[in-house]
């Protein structure tokens, strides 16, 4: 399939490369000419602006947007809405708010342009591992881009099937899923990221407790000087708390046991806030995720080893860099 890729940052460039390796044709555009030139070296067709990108695509044209959520995405979608036509498809693969998806889809439908929201998880490792994709939109439009979804997704790999699912007709085992109408994909991704906040916070607090087990304030016979890297490693092997986040934690604790290069300033990218808002609207208690979100707010005032662990995990899975110190 031939499609446009708008946004060639950490995620967009890797996704374009994976698509090219999967024999798709990619027309690439980014505000940075350097990023476009790098994509061209990989085999993409370069475009100097959105209008040129659209001209180089075949009808029905498909454009995948991988730009920051909020105003950058809003601007790109609006501009594409002016140059695309009836039957064309816009895919927002960023971390947009699901209610914005519903509004954008309604506005674009006036011109017959179809809108798909694709919650994308995989971070900077997705190029090799594949991306878990949670998709919302019209079924016909989602079916049209299925070849793209299959290439970006991890596939079945060596993960054993869940017992009892043998007769289910679904693509979930392939690593992508049409979750429902417009907004459903980003809604599921929002919940995914909220859960991620809670998991990360639990790991971070646990490692902080173990680090402080050597405190001189404790009785001498219960002071423990623990090797956190080794503990993370042994937990990876047969423990019920094993996960990819733990894999990354083990990696970073091996590279830097004291995490001295991390300040502990932990950003939140928006999904945690939106999930707490959704929980309030639905009257669903979400104590763990709310506490994890508030812990990130507090991290910007004082820092603990737990927050260094959080910051290190974010850097490992998503390439997120701490803000520069004033």
N, C-alpha and C positions, 0 to 999 in steps of 0.2 A: 504494500500500500504506500502511496505517496501522501505525506502530510507535512504541515508546517510545525516547527518548534520555535516558540517565542519565549526567550529567556534561557540563557546559556550559563547560568551560575553553577554552583556545586551540583545541584540535582539535574537541571535541564541539560547540561553538557553530557553528563553520564547517561541520561536517558536517551539522548540523541545517538550516542555511541552504541548503546545496546541495540537500538532500533536498526542502525546501519549494519551491525554485525548480524542482525536477523533478516537481512536482505530487503528492508524497507527503504524507501527513498525519503530523505529528509531535506526540507528547505528550512534553513536556519536564519533567525534574526535575533539580535540582542543590541541593546544600546551601546555596548562596547564593541567596536570594530575588531579589537584583538580577539575577543571571544568568538566572533563570527569567523575570523580567519582560522582559528584553531579548529572549529567545527568543519570548515572546508577541507582542512588537512586530513580529517578523518573520513572524508568522502561526502559530506553534506553539500548541498547547493546553497550558496550564500545569497542573502537578500539584504539590501541596504536600508529597507524600511518595510512597514507592514503592507503597504500597497503593492510593492514589488513581490513580497512573499505570496500574497494572494494571487497575483497574476501568474505565478509559476506553478500553481496547483491545478489539478484537474477537478471538474465538478462531479459529484458534490465534494466541495473542498472541506478538508479537516484541518483544524489548527489547534494544537495543544499548547496551552499557556502555562509556563512555569516561572512566574514572577511573584514577588512578595505579595502576601495578602493585603487587603485594604486598598488604598488609593492607587497603587501601581497596577493591581489587577483590574480595578474599576476602569482605569484609563485605557488599558489595552483592550478590554472587552467592548467598551464603548466605541473605540476606534475601529475594531474589527466589525462591529455591528454596522458601521457606515459603509464598509467596502465589501462585505460578504453578501450573499444573495440567498433566495429561497432554496431550502434543502441543504445548505451548508451547515457544518457542525463546529461549534467552539467547545473545547474541553478545558476546564479549569482544573489543573492538577495540583494547585497550591493548597494552602491551608485556609481557605476562605470560610467565612461564617455562613452556615447553611441558609439562614434567612436571606442573605444577599443573593445566594444562588436562585432562590425562588423568585425574587424580584427581577434579577437579570433575565432569567428564562422567559418571564412574562413579557418583558420589554422587547426581547429579541424575537419572540413568537409573532409579533406584529408583521415582521418582514419574512417570516417563515424560516428563520434561522434557528437551528436546534442547539440546545445548550446541555452539556453533560458536566457534572461535577465528579471528579475522581480523587478521593482521598488517597494519598500516596505515602506509603511507609517503606522505609528501607535505608534512608539516609545516604551517606557517602559510599556505603557498601553495596548499594543497589545495582551498580553496573555489573558486578560479578555475581551477586547473590540473587538478583531480581527484586522486584518491588511488589509488596502486598498492596493490592488495589481494591478500594471500596467505591463503587460507582453508583451514581444516581442519574436518572434521566429517562427519556422515552425509550422503550424497549427496542424499537426499530433502529433508532440512532445508535444505541449501545451495541446491538447486533452488528451494525455496519463497521464499527471500529474494533470488533472482537479480535481480528488478527493482530492489531497493535497491542491490545491488552495481553494477549497470549505471549507475545514476544517480551514485553516488559515484565510480566509476572515470573515468579521463580519456577513454575511448573511443579509437578508432583515430587520430583527428586526422590530421596530415600526416606521421607517421613512416612511412617506407617499409617494406614487409614484408620480412622476411629471406628471401633467395632460397632456394628449396627447401621452404618451408613452405606452399605454396599449398593443398595438399590435407589439411592437418592440421585435425582437428575440435577446436578449443580456443578458449577465451576469452582466452588470453594476450595476443593483439593488442589486445583491448579494455581491457586494464589491470587485469583481475582473473583469479584462477585458483584453482580448487579443487585444492589441492595433495595432499590425501589425508585420512586419518581424523583424528580429534581430536588436536590437538597439532601436526599437520604445518604448519599455517599459521604459528603462532608459531615453530616450528623454522626454517622458511625465513626468516622475518623476523629471527630471531636471527642467522642467517648473513649476511643482508643488512646488518645493522647492524655486524657484525664486519668485513665488507669495507669498509664506510663508514669505520670507524676507521682501517684501513690506508691508504685513499685520502687521507683528510684528513691523516694524519701525513706522507705523502709530499709533498703539496702544501706543508704547513707547513714541513717541513725544507728543501724547495727554495727557498721564498721567504726563509727565514732565511739560507741560504747566499748568496743574491743580495744581501740587505740588508747582510751583513757583507763583501761584496766591496769595500766602500769603507774597510775597516779600515786604520788607519795602521800596523798590524803587518805589512802586506803590502808587498812591493816596489812602489815608486811606479808602475812601468810596468805592473803588473797590478792596480792599484786601479781599480774601476769604480763610479761613482755611478749606479746603475740606477734607473729609474722603474718601480717594481713594479706600479703600476696599469696602465701602458701594456703591460708585459710580459704581465700577466694578460689584457689585452684582445686582444693579438695572438695569444696562444695559443688564445683562443676561436674563432679564425677559421682553420679548416683543420688545426689541430694534432691529432695523435693523442692528446694528453692532454686534449682538450676534454671538458667535462662540466658538469652543472648545478652541482656543487660549485665548479668553476672560475668559472662565471658569478657565483655569489654572492661568491666571493673578489674578483673584479674589481670588483664593486659596492662591497664594503666598503673596498677599497683606494682607490677613487675618493672615497668619503665621508670616509675618515680614513687617509691614507697612513701615518701612524706608529702607528695603532691605540692612541692614548693612553688612550682610554676603556676599554680591556680590560686586565685585570691579567695574564692568562695562566693563571689558575686554571681548569683544565679538568675538569669533572665527567664521570663515566661513569654511564650510566643502567641498567646491569645486563647488557645483552645481550652486551657484549664479554666479561664474566666468564663468562657461561653458555656462550658459544661456545668459549672456551678450555677450559672443563670438558668440553664435548662432544668437543673434539679429543683431550683426554687419554683419555676413555672409549673413543674409537674408534681410539686410537693413530695419529692423523693429525697430521703435523707442521704447525704453523701459526705459523711464526716471525714473520712480518710482523705479524699481528694481535696476537699475544702482546706483541711489542715495543711496538706502538702503545698497547695497554692499559697497560703498565707506564709508558710515557711520560706518560700522563694522571695516574698515581699520583704520579710525580715532579714534575709541574707544580704540585702543591699545596705543594711545599717551596721551589722556586726557579722563576723564570719567565724564559722566553726570548721572542724575537719570534715564533718558531715557535708557541709556545703561545698567544700573542695571536691569531695567524692561526686556530688551531684554535677558540679561544673565539669569535672573530668569526664563523666559519662556522656554529657551533652556534646562535648568536644569530640569524643570518640565515635558516637553513632551519627552525629549530624554535622560535624565540622563547625559547631557553634563556638565562636571565639568570645572570650570575656571582653567587656568594654574597656577601652584604654583608661588608665588611671589619670585623674586630672593632675 
